[in-house]
Amino acid sequence: MNLIMKTKIIFFGCLITFVSCHSNHDEDNDPTAPTITILSPNSSLIAKNNDTIRLLANVVDNRLHEVSFEIVGQQNDTFISKILDEHDKTNFNVISFWNPKGFNQSTSLSFIVHSEDQNAHKVTNQVAFTVIP
């Protein structure tokens, strides 16, 4: 196969994938935005270096598309960030763990969960907690 033919095949393959992904979704099936409930950590958490922090959240919607989460500091330092493709699910649980390391002073952090559904409704929920040396 020559390069032009390969390029056409790849292009049409990507186009078919994109169209089939988005054409299956009826805009009227999901008029509401996702709901995010953060279960852990809670705002009263004071963790120390090397503690294990449970990151738990529940995301509910008629047709989820993507869920992501991160831990961010006050200076927008990102300590953990993950994107999860949860295509067409109606309920998803974020279950992860994080061990803070190298904190030399009391530091306020935020566990942030983002969700988007098939109709581009975007929601964010967050909880602040503290890490001490």
OpenMM code with the backbone's topology and positions (N, CA, C; nanometers):
from openmm import Vec3, app, unit

residues = "MET ASN LEU ILE MET LYS THR LYS ILE ILE PHE PHE GLY CYS LEU ILE THR PHE VAL SER CYS HIS SER ASN HIS ASP GLU ASP ASN ASP PRO THR ALA PRO THR ILE THR ILE LEU SER PRO ASN SER SER LEU ILE ALA LYS ASN ASN ASP THR ILE ARG LEU LEU ALA ASN VAL VAL ASP ASN ARG LEU HIS GLU VAL SER PHE GLU ILE VAL GLY GLN GLN ASN ASP THR PHE ILE SER LYS ILE LEU ASP GLU HIS ASP LYS THR ASN PHE ASN VAL ILE SER PHE TRP ASN PRO LYS GLY PHE ASN GLN SER THR SER LEU SER PHE ILE VAL HIS SER GLU ASP GLN ASN ALA HIS LYS VAL THR ASN GLN VAL ALA PHE THR VAL ILE PRO".split()
positions = [
    Vec3(0.0842, -0.1185, 0.0000),
    Vec3(0.0000, 0.0000, 0.0000),
    Vec3(0.0883, 0.1242, 0.0000),
    Vec3(0.0464, 0.2237, -0.0730),
    Vec3(0.1252, 0.3468, -0.0713),
    Vec3(0.0808, 0.4352, 0.0452),
    Vec3(0.1574, 0.5383, 0.0693),
    Vec3(0.1348, 0.6272, 0.1829),
    Vec3(-0.0001, 0.6982, 0.1756),
    Vec3(-0.0426, 0.7384, 0.0593),
    Vec3(-0.1709, 0.8082, 0.0443),
    Vec3(-0.2867, 0.7160, 0.0814),
    Vec3(-0.2806, 0.5906, 0.0380),
    Vec3(-0.3858, 0.4947, 0.0691),
    Vec3(-0.3899, 0.4677, 0.2201),
    Vec3(-0.2745, 0.4511, 0.2827),
    Vec3(-0.2693, 0.4276, 0.4278),
    Vec3(-0.3275, 0.5465, 0.5027),
    Vec3(-0.2938, 0.6670, 0.4599),
    Vec3(-0.3447, 0.7883, 0.5243),
    Vec3(-0.4971, 0.7946, 0.5133),
    Vec3(-0.5510, 0.7619, 0.3952),
    Vec3(-0.6967, 0.7622, 0.3767),
    Vec3(-0.7643, 0.6602, 0.4673),
    Vec3(-0.7079, 0.5431, 0.4786),
    Vec3(-0.7661, 0.4384, 0.5638),
    Vec3(-0.7670, 0.4818, 0.7086),
    Vec3(-0.6556, 0.5381, 0.7553),
    Vec3(-0.6487, 0.5841, 0.8947),
    Vec3(-0.7477, 0.6972, 0.9179),
    Vec3(-0.7553, 0.7924, 0.8239),
    Vec3(-0.8473, 0.9048, 0.8381),
    Vec3(-0.9924, 0.8577, 0.8469),
    Vec3(-1.0339, 0.7727, 0.7546),
    Vec3(-1.1720, 0.7253, 0.7555),
    Vec3(-1.2010, 0.6357, 0.8755),
    Vec3(-1.1024, 0.5607, 0.9200),
    Vec3(-1.1200, 0.4806, 1.0417),
    Vec3(-1.1457, 0.5686, 1.1622),
    Vec3(-1.0674, 0.6761, 1.1753),
    Vec3(-1.0874, 0.7706, 1.2855),
    Vec3(-1.2217, 0.8413, 1.2736),
    Vec3(-1.2578, 0.8796, 1.1522),
    Vec3(-1.3847, 0.9473, 1.1296),
    Vec3(-1.5027, 0.8579, 1.1664),
    Vec3(-1.4988, 0.7329, 1.1257),
    Vec3(-1.6063, 0.6381, 1.1588),
    Vec3(-1.6155, 0.6187, 1.3087),
    Vec3(-1.5009, 0.6065, 1.3766),
    Vec3(-1.5005, 0.5904, 1.5223),
    Vec3(-1.5623, 0.7119, 1.5883),
    Vec3(-1.5232, 0.8319, 1.5457),
    Vec3(-1.5759, 0.9546, 1.6039),
    Vec3(-1.7265, 0.9652, 1.5813),
    Vec3(-1.7715, 0.9431, 1.4604),
    Vec3(-1.9140, 0.9551, 1.4277),
    Vec3(-1.9952, 0.8502, 1.5023),
    Vec3(-1.9469, 0.7266, 1.5077),
    Vec3(-2.0241, 0.6226, 1.5760),
    Vec3(-2.0318, 0.6484, 1.7247),
    Vec3(-1.9273, 0.7035, 1.7819),
    Vec3(-1.9275, 0.7354, 1.9254),
    Vec3(-2.0330, 0.8408, 1.9549),
    Vec3(-2.0396, 0.9449, 1.8727),
    Vec3(-2.1284, 1.0557, 1.9030),
    Vec3(-2.2673, 1.0428, 1.8426),
    Vec3(-2.2864, 0.9603, 1.7428),
    Vec3(-2.4186, 0.9492, 1.6827),
    Vec3(-2.5113, 0.8581, 1.7619),
    Vec3(-2.4582, 0.7792, 1.8524),
    Vec3(-2.5403, 0.6884, 1.9320),
    Vec3(-2.6163, 0.7594, 2.0434),
    Vec3(-2.5851, 0.8824, 2.0695),
    Vec3(-2.6365, 0.9497, 2.1882),
    Vec3(-2.7481, 1.0461, 2.1530),
    Vec3(-2.8627, 1.0210, 2.2076),
    Vec3(-2.9777, 1.1078, 2.1877),
    Vec3(-2.9684, 1.2216, 2.2881),
    Vec3(-2.9625, 1.3452, 2.2396),
    Vec3(-2.9443, 1.4620, 2.3255),
    Vec3(-3.0530, 1.4723, 2.4331),
    Vec3(-3.1727, 1.4224, 2.4063),
    Vec3(-3.2819, 1.4343, 2.5020),
    Vec3(-3.2757, 1.3322, 2.6144),
    Vec3(-3.1890, 1.2342, 2.6041),
    Vec3(-3.1819, 1.1304, 2.7066),
    Vec3(-3.1113, 1.1751, 2.8331),
    Vec3(-3.0414, 1.2864, 2.8305),
    Vec3(-2.9629, 1.3265, 2.9458),
    Vec3(-2.9683, 1.4775, 2.9668),
    Vec3(-3.0801, 1.5275, 3.0163),
    Vec3(-3.0924, 1.6724, 3.0338),
    Vec3(-3.0233, 1.7259, 3.1594),
    Vec3(-2.9746, 1.6373, 3.2459),
    Vec3(-2.9165, 1.6821, 3.3727),
    Vec3(-2.7655, 1.6572, 3.3768),
    Vec3(-2.6993, 1.7373, 3.4563),
    Vec3(-2.5551, 1.7238, 3.4765),
    Vec3(-2.5264, 1.6110, 3.5752),
    Vec3(-2.4052, 1.5566, 3.5712),
    Vec3(-2.3680, 1.4523, 3.6677),
    Vec3(-2.3711, 1.5039, 3.8119),
    Vec3(-2.3817, 1.4115, 3.9049),
    Vec3(-2.3737, 1.4419, 4.0479),
    Vec3(-2.2486, 1.3754, 4.1032),
    Vec3(-2.1668, 1.4522, 4.1741),
    Vec3(-2.0437, 1.4000, 4.2337),
    Vec3(-2.0542, 1.4094, 4.3844),
    Vec3(-2.0342, 1.2965, 4.4513),
    Vec3(-2.0307, 1.2927, 4.5973),
    Vec3(-1.8928, 1.2456, 4.6401),
    Vec3(-1.8209, 1.3304, 4.7111),
    Vec3(-1.6883, 1.2920, 4.7617),
    Vec3(-1.7066, 1.2286, 4.8983),
    Vec3(-1.6579, 1.1063, 4.9113),
    Vec3(-1.6724, 1.0292, 5.0346),
    Vec3(-1.5476, 1.0361, 5.1218),
    Vec3(-1.4312, 1.0515, 5.0608),
    Vec3(-1.3061, 1.0583, 5.1353),
    Vec3(-1.1997, 1.1204, 5.0462),
    Vec3(-1.1170, 1.2079, 5.0988),
    Vec3(-1.1066, 1.2497, 5.2384),
    Vec3(-1.2164, 1.3501, 5.2731),
    Vec3(-1.2274, 1.3806, 5.4007),
    Vec3(-1.3200, 1.4855, 5.4408),
    Vec3(-1.2391, 1.6085, 5.4815),
    Vec3(-1.3069, 1.7190, 5.4988),
    Vec3(-1.2386, 1.8462, 5.5225),
    Vec3(-1.1684, 1.8536, 5.6581),
    Vec3(-1.1967, 1.7610, 5.7462),
    Vec3(-1.1294, 1.7627, 5.8766),
    Vec3(-1.0014, 1.6785, 5.8765),
    Vec3(-0.9683, 1.6168, 5.7627),
    Vec3(-0.8500, 1.5317, 5.7576),
    Vec3(-0.7224, 1.6140, 5.7721),
    Vec3(-0.6360, 1.5691, 5.8641),
    Vec3(-0.5002, 1.6203, 5.8770),
    Vec3(-0.4095, 1.4983, 5.8648),
    Vec3(-0.3449, 1.4862, 5.7493),
    Vec3(-0.2589, 1.3712, 5.7220),
    Vec3(-0.1134, 1.4103, 5.7385),
    Vec3(-0.0303, 1.3108, 5.7636),
    Vec3(0.1140, 1.3313, 5.7753),
    Vec3(0.1839, 1.2722, 5.6534),
    Vec3(0.3082, 1.3126, 5.6338),
    Vec3(0.3896, 1.2513, 5.5287),
    Vec3(0.3831, 1.0998, 5.5423),
    Vec3(0.3713, 1.0309, 5.4297),
    Vec3(0.3673, 0.8854, 5.4196),
    Vec3(0.2383, 0.8204, 5.4678),
    Vec3(0.1419, 0.8977, 5.5198),
    Vec3(0.0104, 0.8396, 5.5506),
    Vec3(-0.0547, 0.7958, 5.4189),
    Vec3(-0.1457, 0.7019, 5.4287),
    Vec3(-0.2229, 0.6630, 5.3113),
    Vec3(-0.3576, 0.7353, 5.3154),
    Vec3(-0.3821, 0.8149, 5.2143),
    Vec3(-0.5072, 0.8899, 5.2054),
    Vec3(-0.5968, 0.8200, 5.1031),
    Vec3(-0.7166, 0.7832, 5.1465),
    Vec3(-0.8133, 0.7207, 5.0566),
    Vec3(-0.8839, 0.8295, 4.9771),
    Vec3(-0.8898, 0.8112, 4.8469),
    Vec3(-0.9591, 0.9034, 4.7575),
    Vec3(-1.0820, 0.8302, 4.7046),
    Vec3(-1.1977, 0.8650, 4.7580),
    Vec3(-1.3217, 0.7960, 4.7220),
    Vec3(-1.4282, 0.8974, 4.6806),
    Vec3(-1.4912, 0.8709, 4.5685),
    Vec3(-1.6011, 0.9566, 4.5228),
    Vec3(-1.6965, 0.8721, 4.4401),
    Vec3(-1.8210, 0.9166, 4.4359),
    Vec3(-1.9233, 0.8496, 4.3549),
    Vec3(-1.9767, 0.9508, 4.2544),
    Vec3(-1.9834, 0.9089, 4.1278),
    Vec3(-2.0327, 0.9951, 4.0209),
    Vec3(-2.1523, 0.9258, 3.9562),
    Vec3(-2.2628, 0.9992, 3.9449),
    Vec3(-2.3866, 0.9425, 3.8909),
    Vec3(-2.4383, 1.0343, 3.7795),
    Vec3(-2.4852, 0.9719, 3.6710),
    Vec3(-2.5465, 1.0456, 3.5607),
    Vec3(-2.6167, 0.9456, 3.4695),
    Vec3(-2.7014, 0.9950, 3.3813),
    Vec3(-2.7681, 0.9066, 3.2856),
    Vec3(-2.6706, 0.8462, 3.1861),
    Vec3(-2.5697, 0.9240, 3.1431),
    Vec3(-2.4716, 0.8782, 3.0439),
    Vec3(-2.3403, 0.9494, 3.0666),
    Vec3(-2.2578, 0.8932, 3.1521),
    Vec3(-2.1266, 0.9527, 3.1782),
    Vec3(-2.0387, 0.9431, 3.0547),
    Vec3(-1.9476, 1.0358, 3.0447),
    Vec3(-1.8485, 1.0323, 2.9377),
    Vec3(-1.7075, 1.0212, 2.9948),
    Vec3(-1.6764, 1.1095, 3.0906),
    Vec3(-1.5406, 1.1097, 3.1451),
    Vec3(-1.5443, 1.1535, 3.2908),
    Vec3(-1.4583, 1.0913, 3.3709),
    Vec3(-1.4389, 1.1287, 3.5101),
    Vec3(-1.2888, 1.1478, 3.5281),
    Vec3(-1.2505, 1.2530, 3.5976),
    Vec3(-1.1098, 1.2732, 3.6285),
    Vec3(-1.0984, 1.3237, 3.7712),
    Vec3(-0.9800, 1.3045, 3.8281),
    Vec3(-0.9579, 1.3574, 3.9619),
    Vec3(-0.8137, 1.4011, 3.9765),
    Vec3(-0.7926, 1.4880, 4.0750),
    Vec3(-0.6591, 1.5395, 4.1003),
    Vec3(-0.6475, 1.5872, 4.2441),
    Vec3(-0.5240, 1.5963, 4.2901),
    Vec3(-0.4937, 1.6619, 4.4170),
    Vec3(-0.4082, 1.7812, 4.3817),
    Vec3(-0.4550, 1.8992, 4.4252),
    Vec3(-0.3908, 2.0236, 4.3875),
    Vec3(-0.3611, 2.1045, 4.5127),
    Vec3(-0.2442, 2.1706, 4.5139),
    Vec3(-0.2063, 2.2587, 4.6239),
    Vec3(-0.2524, 2.4014, 4.5987),
    Vec3(-0.2284, 2.4879, 4.6962),
    Vec3(-0.2725, 2.6271, 4.6872),
    Vec3(-0.2041, 2.7033, 4.5738),
    Vec3(-0.0851, 2.6618, 4.5360),
    Vec3(-0.0122, 2.7270, 4.4270),
    Vec3(-0.0366, 2.6563, 4.2937),
    Vec3(-0.1449, 2.5809, 4.2857),
    Vec3(-0.1804, 2.5018, 4.1670),
    Vec3(-0.0790, 2.3919, 4.1365),
    Vec3(-0.0055, 2.3501, 4.2379),
    Vec3(0.0826, 2.2347, 4.2221),
    Vec3(-0.0056, 2.1111, 4.2126),
    Vec3(0.0150, 2.0300, 4.1123),
    Vec3(-0.0633, 1.9070, 4.0969),
    Vec3(0.0196, 1.7903, 4.1475),
    Vec3(-0.0345, 1.7178, 4.2454),
    Vec3(0.0366, 1.6059, 4.3055),
    Vec3(-0.0071, 1.4723, 4.2472),
    Vec3(-0.1299, 1.4641, 4.2013),
    Vec3(-0.1791, 1.3436, 4.1342),
    Vec3(-0.2891, 1.3870, 4.0391),
    Vec3(-0.2959, 1.3238, 3.9238),
    Vec3(-0.3985, 1.3567, 3.8259),
    Vec3(-0.4266, 1.2336, 3.7408),
    Vec3(-0.5551, 1.1965, 3.7298),
    Vec3(-0.5931, 1.0805, 3.6493),
    Vec3(-0.7212, 1.1109, 3.5733),
    Vec3(-0.7245, 1.0657, 3.4487),
    Vec3(-0.8441, 1.0773, 3.3648),
    Vec3(-0.8945, 0.9365, 3.3373),
    Vec3(-1.0229, 0.9152, 3.3604),
    Vec3(-1.0832, 0.7832, 3.3447),
    Vec3(-1.1953, 0.7920, 3.2412),
    Vec3(-1.1874, 0.7137, 3.1360),
    Vec3(-1.2915, 0.7128, 3.0330),
    Vec3(-1.4033, 0.6204, 3.0802),
    Vec3(-1.5146, 0.6782, 3.1172),
    Vec3(-1.6268, 0.6005, 3.1719),
    Vec3(-1.7475, 0.6126, 3.0810),
    Vec3(-1.7258, 0.5851, 2.9565),
    Vec3(-1.8229, 0.6032, 2.8500),
    Vec3(-1.9532, 0.5265, 2.8755),
    Vec3(-2.0643, 0.6002, 2.8807),
    Vec3(-2.2004, 0.5477, 2.8917),
    Vec3(-2.2362, 0.4832, 3.0257),
    Vec3(-2.1492, 0.4866, 3.1230),
    Vec3(-2.1872, 0.4330, 3.2541),
    Vec3(-2.2846, 0.5290, 3.3208),
    Vec3(-2.3627, 0.4764, 3.4142),
    Vec3(-2.4565, 0.5608, 3.4889),
    Vec3(-2.4095, 0.5844, 3.6321),
    Vec3(-2.3159, 0.5029, 3.6770),
    Vec3(-2.2654, 0.5141, 3.8129),
    Vec3(-2.1185, 0.4732, 3.8106),
    Vec3(-2.0338, 0.5556, 3.8694),
    Vec3(-1.8916, 0.5231, 3.8724),
    Vec3(-1.8334, 0.5626, 4.0072),
    Vec3(-1.7501, 0.4744, 4.0622),
    Vec3(-1.6819, 0.5031, 4.1880),
    Vec3(-1.5345, 0.5285, 4.1630),
    Vec3(-1.4868, 0.6442, 4.2092),
    Vec3(-1.3438, 0.6730, 4.2095),
    Vec3(-1.2880, 0.6057, 4.3348),
    Vec3(-1.1902, 0.5185, 4.3158),
    Vec3(-1.1259, 0.4504, 4.4282),
    Vec3(-0.9761, 0.4555, 4.4029),
    Vec3(-0.9064, 0.5331, 4.4859),
    Vec3(-0.7624, 0.5447, 4.4693),
    Vec3(-0.7006, 0.5758, 4.6055),
    Vec3(-0.5691, 0.5705, 4.6097),
    Vec3(-0.4952, 0.5991, 4.7324),
    Vec3(-0.3769, 0.6885, 4.6978),
    Vec3(-0.3353, 0.7725, 4.7950),
    Vec3(-0.2216, 0.8618, 4.7728),
    Vec3(-0.1432, 0.8741, 4.9028),
    Vec3(-0.0121, 0.8726, 4.8895),
    Vec3(0.0773, 0.8880, 5.0042),
    Vec3(0.1553, 1.0185, 4.9882),
    Vec3(0.1225, 1.1212, 5.0683),
    Vec3(0.1973, 1.2472, 5.0576),
    Vec3(0.3417, 1.2272, 5.1053),
    Vec3(0.4337, 1.2930, 5.0368),
    Vec3(0.5750, 1.2830, 5.0724),
    Vec3(0.6415, 1.4188, 5.0561),
    Vec3(0.7372, 1.4470, 5.1447),
    Vec3(0.8207, 1.5657, 5.1298),
    Vec3(0.7593, 1.6967, 5.1731),
    Vec3(0.6528, 1.6953, 5.2489),
    Vec3(0.5933, 1.8201, 5.2961),
    Vec3(0.6693, 1.8667, 5.4202),
    Vec3(0.7221, 1.9901, 5.4138),
    Vec3(0.8028, 2.0446, 5.5236),
    Vec3(0.7245, 2.1389, 5.6125),
    Vec3(0.6031, 2.1709, 5.5743),
    Vec3(0.5172, 2.2591, 5.6533),
    Vec3(0.3720, 2.2197, 5.6314),
    Vec3(0.2855, 2.2687, 5.7164),
    Vec3(0.1433, 2.2417, 5.7019),
    Vec3(0.0963, 2.2979, 5.5676),
    Vec3(0.0302, 2.2131, 5.4885),
    Vec3(-0.0080, 2.2513, 5.3530),
    Vec3(-0.1532, 2.2135, 5.3280),
    Vec3(-0.2300, 2.3096, 5.2791),
    Vec3(-0.3691, 2.2842, 5.2430),
    Vec3(-0.3739, 2.2339, 5.0991),
    Vec3(-0.4434, 2.1217, 5.0783),
    Vec3(-0.4579, 2.0617, 4.9469),
    Vec3(-0.6063, 2.0421, 4.9163),
    Vec3(-0.6380, 2.0224, 4.7907),
    Vec3(-0.7758, 1.9938, 4.7506),
    Vec3(-0.7807, 1.8672, 4.6671),
    Vec3(-0.8751, 1.7794, 4.7014),
    Vec3(-0.9082, 1.6636, 4.6186),
    Vec3(-1.0229, 1.7098, 4.5304),
    Vec3(-1.0008, 1.7112, 4.3986),
    Vec3(-1.0978, 1.7649, 4.3042),
    Vec3(-1.1411, 1.6546, 4.2076),
    Vec3(-1.2713, 1.6397, 4.1913),
    Vec3(-1.3265, 1.5415, 4.0975),
    Vec3(-1.4053, 1.6182, 3.9911),
    Vec3(-1.3767, 1.5858, 3.8643),
    Vec3(-1.4446, 1.6463, 3.7502),
    Vec3(-1.5230, 1.5368, 3.6783),
    Vec3(-1.6372, 1.5734, 3.6231),
    Vec3(-1.7143, 1.4774, 3.5443),
    Vec3(-1.7811, 1.5494, 3.4280),
    Vec3(-1.7897, 1.4775, 3.3168),
    Vec3(-1.8603, 1.5279, 3.2000),
    Vec3(-1.9475, 1.4155, 3.1471),
    Vec3(-2.0709, 1.4510, 3.1072),
    Vec3(-2.1581, 1.3484, 3.0503),
    Vec3(-2.1597, 1.3583, 2.8981),
    Vec3(-2.2393, 1.2747, 2.8349),
    Vec3(-2.2431, 1.2681, 2.6891),
    Vec3(-2.2945, 1.3963, 2.6239),
    Vec3(-2.3666, 1.4778, 2.7009),
    Vec3(-2.4201, 1.6027, 2.6469),
    Vec3(-2.3380, 1.7237, 2.6883),
    Vec3(-2.2147, 1.6983, 2.7292),
    Vec3(-2.1185, 1.8036, 2.7648),
    Vec3(-2.1569, 1.8827, 2.8894),
    Vec3(-2.2402, 1.8256, 2.9753),
    Vec3(-2.2632, 1.8866, 3.1060),
    Vec3(-2.1400, 1.8574, 3.1905),
    Vec3(-2.0773, 1.9617, 3.2442),
    Vec3(-1.9557, 1.9456, 3.3236),
    Vec3(-1.9812, 1.9872, 3.4680),
    Vec3(-1.9291, 1.9067, 3.5610),
    Vec3(-1.9461, 1.9327, 3.7033),
    Vec3(-1.8128, 1.9075, 3.7733),
    Vec3(-1.7861, 1.9872, 3.8756),
    Vec3(-1.6672, 1.9697, 3.9583),
    Vec3(-1.7087, 1.9764, 4.1041),
    Vec3(-1.6493, 1.8908, 4.1855),
    Vec3(-1.6703, 1.8947, 4.3295),
    Vec3(-1.5332, 1.8787, 4.3939),
    Vec3(-1.5139, 1.9402, 4.5090),
    Vec3(-1.3839, 1.9298, 4.5739),
    Vec3(-1.3962, 1.9376, 4.7243),
    Vec3(-1.2926, 1.8874, 4.7897),
    Vec3(-1.2834, 1.8972, 4.9340),
    Vec3(-1.1386, 1.9311, 4.9686),
    Vec3(-1.1209, 2.0219, 5.0641),
    Vec3(-0.9877, 2.0605, 5.1081),
    Vec3(-0.9490, 1.9787, 5.2312),
    Vec3(-0.8215, 1.9478, 5.2398),
    Vec3(-0.7681, 1.8795, 5.3571),
    Vec3(-0.6262, 1.9289, 5.3789),
    Vec3(-0.5628, 1.8852, 5.4879),
    Vec3(-0.4308, 1.9361, 5.5241),
    Vec3(-0.3308, 1.8231, 5.5369),
    Vec3(-0.2073, 1.8512, 5.4928),
    Vec3(-0.0957, 1.7592, 5.5145),
    Vec3(0.0086, 1.8325, 5.5982),
    Vec3(0.0568, 1.7639, 5.7023),
    Vec3(0.1602, 1.8215, 5.7889),
    Vec3(0.2845, 1.7320, 5.7840),
    Vec3(0.4023, 1.7897, 5.8206),
    Vec3(0.5256, 1.7088, 5.8187),
    Vec3(0.5202, 1.5905, 5.9152),
] * unit.nanometer
topology = app.Topology()
chain = topology.addChain("A")
for resn in residues:
    res = topology.addResidue(resn, chain)
    for name in ("N", "CA", "C"):
        topology.addAtom(name, app.Element.getBySymbol(name[0]), res)
